Amino acid sequence: MTEPVSTPVENSAPSAPVEAPARADRRTPSRGRSAAPNPTAARPVREVHPVLEQLAQLHPVLFGATFLPLKRGIYQDLLALHGEAIDKAGLKVAMAIHTRSTRYLNAVASGAERHDLDGNPVEAMAPEHVFHALVEVFKRKKPRDGEDLQVKLRRRMGLAFVNSGLSREAYLQVVQVRDEATQALLDSALAEVAEQDAKAEAVQRAYTASGAETVEAFADMYGMNSHAVLRQLHRAKQLQTAREAPQDGALPSS
């Protein structure tokens, strides 16, 4: 089934129990003063769709405490497996709630593979689904003190682009951004990746010219972090392979 990522509906598998309110201060308030409101008062429990509760019991690996991206067509798979045990109309509503929840969108934004009813990975997540889930997740985030969500989103966009294995042109074509602000942020992310790629290729040329026997020896020679050098060399190899591959814009999966 297609991943809906635009409607901010928040729900998921069975909610965790609400914590009991903190014990009130036993001191009697001064005469004439009203007691201060208790900020830890119990919040109303969010109602969970009954079919979601049923799915969490039937398939806890997919709908339990941790969410996994679902294979396309999972709705039909559930009906075929459980037949009359699951209400068809209720399942449709429950799946819409589940796939629009922030917890599920986080799973999609991570780039994890899609899973079948047995919890087996069966399909790679499409780059456009990763991207749009990522954008929606950050729209719902509330920044903490001093937190710059735009910087974090830009970095995640850049990482999603690199992990997609696509060229810049191919990536822009599949994600199909229509919002100007999001497009500007993506352009900035891609520019940062291009700058990092240029550095990676410069490191690769320097490593080749150095004649060093190991990456560690090369890193010591220039006072660099060997793990960072390994990542840059790996990225430079990806870029070189892409240029030598047929003109499809794709990088090999790492």
Secondary structure by P-SEA (a helix, b strand, c coil): cccccccccccccccccccccccccccccccccccccccccccccccccaaaaaaaaaccccccccccccccaaaaaaaaaccccccaaaaaaaaaaaaacaaaaaaaaabbbbbcccccccccccaaaaaaaaaaaaaaccccccccaaaaaaaaaaaaaaaacccaaaaaaaaccccaaaaaaaaaaaaaaaaaaaaaaaaaaaaaaaccccaaaaaaaacccaaaaaaaaaaaaaaaaaaacccccccccc
